[in-house]
């Protein structure tokens, strides 16, 4: 790990910036994709559960009311004389008119002879020979008996409600049956939820299947008394929703072969008016709907974003490494040249300030292309041959040394050679002084630094070229910001569509809140990527501010809401101390929010649990507007106060490195406030906390006059 860290720190700044940005962006993309997939998964389940619960409730209410009404009609029918078929017919007419589920009435004597009823409806049922007749015959009371559903030859499914009739002696005198067309429950569900793919079921409380629409015929022989639904849920609860592992299948041979346990969503309600249970059953894979296709789309989108980021990061890192290599080669060339020059002979000169006589060594003459003695040993030899542009600077340094202001004379200037060309030489000398401190002699050397000068000029040109390449790279990265943001904006757009319910309601209000949180968090996470891109844009001079009138107090409240979940995790109290009548600012709203979020994030990050972070705003007497963030963290040592505003510099690097971060928060805050013409002030005491003040200039404050004019 230490080896990799060392290698990383050796990389150029822009390469480290790109790698950190890639890592942060990768984490952001993965978090957003996983969060969105998780949300859509549970949202699909929640929608299906809500629909099942709603449909089951509607059916239970409808059937309860129907059964109560049937009880009332049955009580009236028992009072009518057996021979008064006209009254029974009128009663049956009212029953069918007001109760859509009512199919008809049947009346039999003790021998099973039909006394009243629609022969076309009742005869095919052969009711006196059904188990329901026997159950009602042996009943010990006159309460309604719910029989087994009967299937007519035409496919109609009828549920008989049977009452035992007795004579004046209490002996069995026959049976009265009301037949209900229970398949209308399925029609009712379709009316409420036309897109439903669930099975609509009606059970007796003993688990006997009375209806399983839309394919009831293949389920009527089943009894589910041994399932969790009737073993535990129905006895303990009047209604509920559960996910059960259930091997539910039709009675035909093909379904029996596939009778394997599957997950089912089951919504049930136990009726209060009769021992019946209405339920809706839906396989979990049906409940998910289009979620599998959404999952594939999000994964593809995430892979596309990561692929684009990988390509851009590789390009930036390669360019930065190549630039570092060029600079290294230039530095090595300069060191080799310096070493070579140090091994050459220097020209020596000795100036007698009293006699004004100068001695020039043979090497001194050779450096300028003369033979020894071709020039006079006078000061005019130096003054006549130095380049006119260098005379003033060299003379000032010489005089300062003679006056004792400089410890040593050192100057690089051009001297004219014998062939008329000029040669760069480096002169070094020190004065010899008498007891009074006056200079009486000066001894020095000259070195031919022409090659070194050429290398320095070449190095300067190479640096300018490298800086131009760096600016080009920064401009390229700034221009790429749109390409980086576009895929992430797609993720934000999907969550915003969900939040705004553009394609229909999402069910529980809690999921709306979650969608809003995902959307807001995605925007904030995108701003983290923008930190890196904005820093490069500022470095390239391409950062343009979009100044607009911004209300300060609402903005402060907004950023506190965004940071509050993080503070709550550390049990840190957030406090806003700002008057409500703060004047508006003419600022870039996103830049202001970014500065505040960076400062608040740092304050929360470096504050121990149980401490307090205060966001304070005021209008100073000197004008402008100050926004202050005060924490009670561990503080910053004085020696690091200026260094902390450099990119990738973190106090944690020096003080145990317990917190993560890119090290761009404060540098970006400083750059953004300076773009607004303001300044940032940092005050800190180790062990007591840190205060950061953003000073906005008076020109950023929107006065009442300006507001009215606007």
C-alpha angles and dihedrals in degrees: 000000000000090000092053091047090052091050091048093052090051091060119097118270093251092050091052089046091052094047093048090047091050092050094048092046092048091053091046093050093047092047092049094047093048092044093049093046091048091048095049091046094054092037091057090049091047092051091050092047091049092051092047092050092047094048092047092050092049091050093047093051092046094048093043091055091046093052093048090052092047090053089054093048090046092053089052092047092054090059094055117094114254091236094050096090091158092066091045090051092052089047090051090050092054090045094054092042096054102029112054091193093057111106099175150296129268128195124188134178124230092276092055095255113150109242098172135010147085105291092203090054101037109031096068089055093062086207100178088063095049124103089245091065090054093047092052092044091057096043117125095213139036096248120128115273117212108220135198114283114263125215118213120212089254090059098255114146114218128186114207121216105195133194123194112232122210134188127232090281092053093251122142108273103170142289137280117208132188113197119211124198094223094180086080086077088068089049089052091053091050089052091052097039114019092179095054117131094177127117113249110217137187119194138177111236089253088067098257112148111235097169137002104179134231091023104026098149092069094052105041094095092056127098116193097193091122094058128099088249093066099024096056119353103052095043092050102038137039091212139357151139124245142167109232135183101229135168093213117164142142122273095246119105096249093057093043090061090055094045097131126144113268134174113264131184106222124190115185141175126191110218119237095209099053141010091268135121124204117200144170120213126195130173112240093236089057090050092058091063112176095356095111091057090047089051091055091048094051093047090050091048092050092049091050092052092047091048092053092046091048092053093048093046093050090050093050094045093049092049092048092049091049090051091050090050092053092050090048092052091051091050092049091050090052092050092050090050093050090051092050093049092050089063095055128092118261125215114247127213131184120194122197103206093193097055096024089230120144129201117210119192122226090253088054090059092043092055089060093041098254132125114240112277096022089110126050121252093241134110089252088073088067099036094047095051104040115102113264092234092055100045098087097048094045092047093051092052091047093050092046090054093048089050090052096248093116123044092215139015111239125163139150115212143145124268126194114244129213092264091055096255123121124243127199110236133177116222124199125177144156127205124234111220134201125231091279092055097251118138112247100164138020125200124187150142139234126213130197103243097165093115092045091051090051090051091048090052089047090048091049090051091047090050091050089050091047091048089049089051089049091051089048090051092048090049089049091051091047090051090049091059091092092052091051095046097046097073092045090049086057090060090047089050093054092051090046091053088052093046093050092044091229092164098039141299118317097212119235116052087227090069090053087056091048091050090052091050092050091048094048093044092049090054090049092047090050087055089059089060088046088058090066094041092045091050090054091046091052089048089051093046092242099114108119119187120222099213117200139155106276128187106226103203096054090046091053090050091049096054091046089055090051094050096039097089091055091047091048091057089059093039090242118156117228117208129188117205107178132120116245092231096064110147116250120257128226096224143125100275095208092048091050091050091047092052092049094046092049092051095044092046090053091047093052093041095054097038120094120236116283095027129119134244118199127200108201131181130184144156110244122217090246091061133250122077132279126209114191132192114198124187136176096223131130094283132221124278114243094243091062099046095101097032091058090072092061118099115267092008114133130173087219090065086068101031104054099295097244098151131066125225145122096252090234099104101091096032089054092047090052092048094048096047090048090052086058090052093253137112138231122227123199123200121176143159120194110249095011106066145258134274122199119189125195109205111202112195122241091254089065093058115092107224125206090256092052091047092053092047090049 
